[in-house]
């Protein structure tokens, strides 16, 4: 037996810290009048595995940040939805002068009146895609790259150096027909065909709007998808061209304020764990904001943070919750293919450092690495995957 080992009197004392580490201490036993309680021990094989550290942050379950909506047409507000209600494609968001303003899905809002045959644009695509999704026959479309004769926007008034000279006649007044131009259909664009105009008429009739075949700015509101009404900013009788309400997405999400430096290491798609009141579930990062914000109600001087948005993999785990405080665990450093043992297999040496007790053999001094999920990374002479070591149980 070596000099070092002869100096060691073996005793196992389980130490449990905030990290969950459990080690055995090898050294001089304390003098006590009562006999020590025996510590149950067993053996376990050394495993080769991946270890990841986890950092936990507080978060909030809800529907995400609310965004204000403003009316885009003149008139008086005559109906508003109830907070908490969900509005989907084709449903009315509000009423102006007792006319419904429906919700359409899309990325391009309506920015002009659509009513002239062969008008080309992404706003036309928004109308076509929504009417098709609502079940209306919209016909076939010219392919991307096709050339159509489209209505020309109204030309600017003619200017002349002589203020008394009459303006030059436009092409419309000279020919008796509206001005036109040749337009190439671009990617993501559609054409306002006669079939599509007829679909607009049928849709207007179904939702009890004036059947004109035209859609003016403000007749509809285009948003990325369905919304949940969070709160109202207007009352019945208010002018419609004003903030009317705030809305959120319909899906429940978890928002986590994180320091900018830590948020820089988090990417969309990263796997997380979410500790809910009823248990732990898995989730993924769906977005990382780029705008620093101070949390509402935070004390003065609180540094601003970035918001990380998380969605859970199984929505049924949060189906009964509208809001809750949760804890979200983000993976930090990862060590792949390392040798690891339960932290209870570590033996603390009196001269410093750690060892493991090989089953049926002696102590082997080890270097420790990452601690994670009750395991610890180790390296030591002669230690390989499958080697049995003594551990507390």
C-alpha positions as CSV (number, residue, x, y, z in Angstrom):
1,X,0.0,0.0,0.0
2,X,1.4,3.4,-0.9
3,X,2.2,6.2,1.5
4,X,-0.7,8.3,0.3
5,X,-3.2,5.5,0.7
6,X,-1.9,4.6,4.2
7,X,-2.5,8.2,5.2
8,X,-6.2,7.9,4.2
9,X,-8.9,6.6,6.6
10,X,-11.9,5.9,4.4
11,X,-15.3,7.3,5.5
12,X,-18.3,8.1,3.3
13,X,-20.2,11.3,4.1
14,X,-22.8,12.3,1.5
15,X,-22.7,16.0,0.7
16,X,-25.6,17.4,-1.3
17,X,-25.2,21.0,-2.6
18,X,-27.2,23.3,-4.8
19,X,-25.6,21.6,-7.9
20,X,-26.8,18.2,-6.8
21,X,-23.2,17.0,-6.3
22,X,-22.7,14.1,-3.9
23,X,-19.2,13.1,-3.0
24,X,-17.5,10.9,-0.4
25,X,-14.7,12.4,1.8
26,X,-11.6,10.4,2.5
27,X,-9.7,11.7,5.6
28,X,-9.6,11.7,9.4
29,X,-13.0,10.9,10.9
30,X,-14.5,13.3,13.4
31,X,-14.6,12.2,17.0
32,X,-18.1,11.6,18.1
33,X,-19.8,9.8,21.0
34,X,-22.5,8.3,18.8
35,X,-21.8,5.6,16.2
36,X,-21.9,6.8,12.5
37,X,-24.9,5.7,10.5
38,X,-23.9,3.3,7.7
39,X,-24.0,4.8,4.1
40,X,-25.4,2.5,1.5
41,X,-23.0,1.9,-1.4
42,X,-23.1,0.0,-4.6
43,X,-21.3,-0.2,-8.0
44,X,-22.0,1.4,-11.3
45,X,-20.2,1.3,-14.7
46,X,-18.4,4.3,-16.1
47,X,-20.5,5.5,-19.2
48,X,-19.5,7.4,-22.3
49,X,-22.1,10.0,-22.9
50,X,-22.9,13.7,-23.9
51,X,-23.2,16.2,-21.0
52,X,-24.7,19.7,-21.3
53,X,-24.9,22.4,-18.7
54,X,-28.2,24.2,-18.2
55,X,-29.0,27.7,-17.2
56,X,-32.4,28.5,-15.9
57,X,-34.3,31.8,-16.3
58,X,-37.8,32.9,-15.2
59,X,-40.4,33.3,-17.9
60,X,-44.1,34.0,-18.3
61,X,-46.7,31.9,-20.1
62,X,-49.2,33.9,-22.1
63,X,-50.1,34.9,-25.6
64,X,-47.0,37.0,-26.3
65,X,-46.7,40.7,-26.9
66,X,-49.9,42.6,-27.8
67,X,-49.8,44.9,-30.9
68,X,-52.2,47.8,-31.5
69,X,-54.5,47.9,-34.5
70,X,-55.7,51.1,-36.1
71,X,-58.7,51.7,-38.4
72,X,-57.8,52.7,-42.0
73,X,-61.1,54.3,-43.1
74,X,-63.2,57.2,-42.1
75,X,-66.5,56.7,-40.2
76,X,-67.8,55.8,-36.8
77,X,-67.1,52.6,-34.9
78,X,-70.4,50.7,-34.5
79,X,-69.2,47.3,-33.2
80,X,-66.1,45.9,-31.4
81,X,-65.2,42.4,-30.4
82,X,-65.0,41.1,-26.8
83,X,-61.5,40.9,-25.3
84,X,-60.3,37.3,-25.3
85,X,-62.2,36.5,-28.5
86,X,-60.4,34.9,-31.5
87,X,-60.8,36.4,-35.0
88,X,-59.9,34.2,-37.9
89,X,-59.7,34.6,-41.7
90,X,-62.9,36.2,-43.0
91,X,-64.3,37.1,-39.6
92,X,-65.1,40.7,-38.7
93,X,-62.6,42.6,-36.6
94,X,-64.9,45.6,-36.1
95,X,-67.7,47.5,-37.9
96,X,-67.5,51.0,-39.3
97,X,-70.8,52.8,-40.1
98,X,-72.3,49.3,-39.4
99,X,-70.2,47.7,-42.2
100,X,-68.0,44.7,-41.3
101,X,-64.2,45.1,-41.7
102,X,-63.1,41.5,-42.2
103,X,-59.7,40.0,-41.4
104,X,-57.6,38.6,-44.3
105,X,-54.3,36.8,-43.9
106,X,-51.2,37.9,-45.7
107,X,-47.9,39.8,-45.7
108,X,-48.9,42.7,-48.0
109,X,-51.7,45.1,-46.9
110,X,-54.1,46.7,-49.3
111,X,-52.6,50.1,-50.3
112,X,-54.9,51.1,-53.2
113,X,-58.3,50.4,-54.6
114,X,-58.6,47.1,-56.4
115,X,-61.3,47.0,-59.0
116,X,-59.7,47.5,-62.5
117,X,-59.3,44.4,-64.6
118,X,-55.6,43.3,-65.1
119,X,-54.4,45.2,-62.0
120,X,-51.1,43.4,-61.1
121,X,-49.5,43.2,-57.6
122,X,-48.9,41.4,-54.4
123,X,-52.0,43.0,-52.9
124,X,-54.0,41.3,-55.6
125,X,-52.3,38.0,-54.5
126,X,-53.5,38.7,-50.9
127,X,-57.1,39.0,-52.0
128,X,-56.9,35.9,-54.3
129,X,-55.2,33.7,-51.7
130,X,-57.9,34.6,-49.1
131,X,-60.9,34.2,-51.3
132,X,-59.5,30.8,-52.5
133,X,-59.0,29.7,-48.9
134,X,-62.6,30.8,-48.1
135,X,-63.9,28.5,-50.9
136,X,-64.5,31.0,-53.7
137,X,-63.7,30.1,-57.3
138,X,-61.0,32.5,-58.4
139,X,-60.0,31.0,-61.8
140,X,-56.6,30.6,-63.4
141,X,-53.8,33.1,-63.3
142,X,-51.3,34.2,-65.9
143,X,-47.9,32.6,-65.0
144,X,-45.0,34.5,-63.5
145,X,-43.2,36.3,-66.4
146,X,-46.4,36.8,-68.4
147,X,-47.1,40.3,-69.8
148,X,-50.6,41.8,-69.3
149,X,-52.1,45.1,-70.4
150,X,-52.8,46.7,-67.0
151,X,-54.4,50.0,-66.1
152,X,-51.9,52.8,-65.7
153,X,-52.0,54.9,-62.6
154,X,-53.4,58.4,-63.1
155,X,-50.6,60.5,-64.7
156,X,-49.5,63.6,-62.8
157,X,-51.0,66.9,-63.9
158,X,-49.2,68.5,-66.9
159,X,-47.0,71.4,-66.1
160,X,-46.1,74.3,-68.3
161,X,-44.0,77.4,-68.0
162,X,-47.0,79.5,-69.2
163,X,-49.6,79.6,-66.4
164,X,-52.3,80.6,-68.8
165,X,-51.7,77.7,-71.2
166,X,-54.2,74.9,-70.8
167,X,-52.9,71.5,-69.7
168,X,-52.2,68.9,-72.4
169,X,-54.9,66.3,-72.8
170,X,-54.1,62.9,-71.2
171,X,-54.2,59.7,-73.2
172,X,-57.6,58.9,-71.6
173,X,-59.2,62.1,-72.9
174,X,-57.5,61.9,-76.2
175,X,-58.6,58.3,-76.9
176,X,-61.7,58.0,-74.8
177,X,-60.2,55.0,-73.0
178,X,-58.3,54.8,-69.7
179,X,-54.5,54.8,-70.0
180,X,-52.9,51.4,-69.9
181,X,-49.4,50.0,-69.8
182,X,-47.7,46.6,-70.3
183,X,-46.8,44.9,-67.0
184,X,-44.8,41.7,-66.4
185,X,-46.2,39.6,-63.7
186,X,-43.5,39.2,-61.0
187,X,-42.9,36.5,-58.4
188,X,-45.5,36.7,-55.6
189,X,-47.9,38.8,-57.7
190,X,-51.3,38.0,-59.2
191,X,-53.6,39.6,-61.7
192,X,-57.1,40.9,-61.0
193,X,-59.0,38.9,-63.6
194,X,-62.7,39.1,-64.3
195,X,-63.2,35.8,-62.6
196,X,-61.5,37.1,-59.5
197,X,-63.7,40.3,-59.6
198,X,-66.8,38.0,-59.7
199,X,-65.4,36.1,-56.7
200,X,-65.1,39.5,-54.8
201,X,-68.7,40.2,-55.7
202,X,-70.0,36.9,-54.4
203,X,-67.9,37.3,-51.2
204,X,-69.3,40.8,-50.7
205,X,-72.8,39.6,-51.1
206,X,-72.2,36.7,-48.6
207,X,-70.9,39.1,-45.8
208,X,-73.5,41.8,-46.6
209,X,-71.2,44.4,-48.0
210,X,-72.1,46.6,-51.0
211,X,-71.6,44.4,-54.0
212,X,-69.2,46.4,-56.1
213,X,-66.5,44.1,-57.1
214,X,-64.0,46.6,-55.7
215,X,-62.1,46.6,-52.5
216,X,-61.0,50.0,-51.1
217,X,-58.2,50.7,-48.6
218,X,-59.7,50.1,-45.2
219,X,-62.4,47.8,-46.3
220,X,-60.4,44.9,-44.9
221,X,-57.5,44.5,-42.5
222,X,-54.5,42.3,-43.5
223,X,-52.6,40.5,-40.7
224,X,-50.2,37.5,-40.7
225,X,-52.8,35.2,-39.2
226,X,-55.6,34.7,-36.7
227,X,-55.5,37.0,-33.7
228,X,-56.8,37.1,-30.1
229,X,-58.3,40.4,-28.9
230,X,-56.2,41.4,-25.9
231,X,-57.8,44.8,-25.0
232,X,-59.9,47.6,-26.6
233,X,-58.6,51.1,-27.1
234,X,-61.8,52.6,-28.5
235,X,-65.5,52.7,-27.7
236,X,-68.6,52.6,-29.8
237,X,-69.1,56.0,-31.5
238,X,-65.4,56.8,-31.7
239,X,-63.8,57.8,-35.0
240,X,-62.6,54.7,-36.9
241,X,-59.3,56.2,-38.0
242,X,-57.7,55.7,-34.6
243,X,-56.2,53.0,-32.4
244,X,-59.1,50.5,-31.9
245,X,-57.7,47.5,-30.0
246,X,-54.6,45.4,-29.2
247,X,-54.2,41.9,-30.4
248,X,-51.9,38.9,-29.8
249,X,-51.3,35.7,-31.7
250,X,-53.7,32.9,-30.8
251,X,-51.0,30.4,-29.8
252,X,-49.7,30.4,-26.2
253,X,-46.1,31.1,-25.9
254,X,-43.5,31.7,-23.1
255,X,-41.6,34.9,-23.0
256,X,-38.2,35.0,-21.2
257,X,-36.3,38.2,-20.6
258,X,-32.5,37.5,-21.0
259,X,-29.4,39.6,-20.8
260,X,-28.2,40.7,-24.2
261,X,-24.9,38.8,-23.8
262,X,-26.6,35.5,-23.0
263,X,-29.3,36.0,-25.6
264,X,-26.5,36.3,-28.2
265,X,-25.8,32.6,-27.6
266,X,-29.4,31.5,-28.1
267,X,-30.7,30.7,-31.5
268,X,-34.1,29.9,-33.0
269,X,-34.8,26.2,-32.8
270,X,-32.7,25.6,-29.6
271,X,-34.2,22.9,-27.4
272,X,-35.3,24.0,-23.9
273,X,-37.0,22.6,-20.8
274,X,-40.0,24.3,-19.3
275,X,-40.9,23.8,-15.6
276,X,-44.7,24.4,-15.4
277,X,-46.8,24.3,-12.2
278,X,-47.9,20.7,-13.1
279,X,-44.5,19.4,-14.3
280,X,-41.7,19.7,-16.8
281,X,-42.1,19.7,-20.6
282,X,-39.9,20.2,-23.6
283,X,-40.0,23.2,-25.9
284,X,-38.0,25.2,-28.5
285,X,-37.0,28.7,-29.1
286,X,-39.2,30.3,-31.7
287,X,-37.8,33.8,-31.7
288,X,-35.1,36.1,-30.2
289,X,-36.0,39.8,-30.2
290,X,-33.5,42.4,-31.3
291,X,-35.0,45.3,-29.2
292,X,-33.8,45.8,-25.7
293,X,-36.7,46.5,-23.3
294,X,-37.1,47.1,-19.5
295,X,-39.7,44.8,-18.0
296,X,-42.9,46.6,-17.1
297,X,-42.9,47.4,-13.4
298,X,-39.2,46.9,-13.0
299,X,-37.2,49.0,-10.5
300,X,-35.5,52.1,-11.7
301,X,-32.0,51.3,-13.0
302,X,-32.9,47.7,-14.1
303,X,-30.9,47.0,-17.2
304,X,-32.9,46.3,-20.4
305,X,-33.1,42.8,-21.7
306,X,-33.9,40.9,-24.9
307,X,-37.1,38.8,-25.1
308,X,-36.7,35.1,-26.0
309,X,-39.9,33.5,-27.1
310,X,-40.4,29.7,-26.5
311,X,-43.1,27.3,-27.7
312,X,-43.8,24.0,-26.0
313,X,-43.7,20.8,-28.1
314,X,-46.9,19.5,-26.7
315,X,-49.6,22.2,-26.5
316,X,-51.8,20.0,-24.3
317,X,-49.4,20.5,-21.4
318,X,-50.5,24.1,-21.2
319,X,-54.0,23.7,-22.4
320,X,-55.6,24.6,-19.1
321,X,-53.4,27.6,-18.4
322,X,-53.9,31.1,-19.8
323,X,-51.0,32.6,-17.8
324,X,-48.4,31.3,-15.4
325,X,-44.9,31.9,-14.1
326,X,-42.5,29.3,-15.3
327,X,-38.8,28.4,-15.3
328,X,-37.0,27.8,-18.7
329,X,-33.8,25.9,-18.9
330,X,-31.4,26.8,-21.8
331,X,-28.6,24.5,-22.7
332,X,-25.2,26.0,-22.3
333,X,-21.9,24.2,-22.9
334,X,-22.0,20.7,-24.3
335,X,-19.4,18.0,-23.9
336,X,-19.7,15.1,-26.3
337,X,-18.6,11.5,-25.8
338,X,-17.0,12.0,-22.4
339,X,-16.6,9.4,-19.6
340,X,-19.0,10.1,-16.7
341,X,-20.0,8.6,-13.4
342,X,-22.7,9.6,-10.9
343,X,-21.5,12.4,-8.7
344,X,-22.0,10.0,-5.7
345,X,-19.0,8.0,-7.0
346,X,-16.5,10.9,-6.3
347,X,-14.3,10.5,-3.3
348,X,-12.8,13.8,-2.0
349,X,-9.1,13.4,-1.1
350,X,-7.8,15.0,2.1
351,X,-4.9,16.6,0.2
352,X,-7.3,18.0,-2.4
353,X,-8.9,16.7,-5.6
354,X,-11.0,13.6,-6.2
355,X,-10.7,9.9,-6.8
356,X,-13.0,7.0,-7.7
357,X,-13.0,3.6,-6.0
358,X,-12.7,0.9,-8.6
359,X,-14.9,-2.1,-7.6
360,X,-12.7,-4.7,-6.0
361,X,-9.6,-2.5,-6.4
362,X,-8.1,0.8,-5.1
363,X,-8.6,4.5,-5.5
364,X,-7.9,6.1,-8.9
365,X,-7.2,9.9,-8.8
366,X,-9.4,11.7,-11.4
367,X,-9.8,15.0,-13.1
368,X,-13.4,16.3,-13.1
369,X,-15.0,18.2,-15.8
370,X,-18.6,19.2,-16.4
371,X,-21.4,18.4,-13.8
372,X,-24.8,17.9,-15.4
373,X,-28.0,15.9,-14.6
374,X,-26.5,14.1,-11.7
375,X,-23.4,13.0,-13.6
376,X,-19.8,14.3,-13.7
377,X,-17.2,14.1,-16.4
378,X,-14.0,12.3,-15.3
379,X,-10.6,11.3,-16.7
380,X,-8.1,9.0,-14.9
381,X,-5.4,6.4,-15.5
382,X,-6.8,3.1,-16.6
383,X,-10.4,4.2,-16.5
384,X,-12.5,3.2,-19.5
385,X,-16.1,2.8,-20.5
386,X,-17.7,0.0,-18.5
387,X,-15.2,0.0,-15.6
388,X,-17.2,-0.6,-12.4
389,X,-16.8,2.0,-9.6
390,X,-18.2,2.3,-6.1
391,X,-21.0,4.9,-5.6
392,X,-23.4,5.9,-2.9
393,X,-26.9,4.7,-3.5
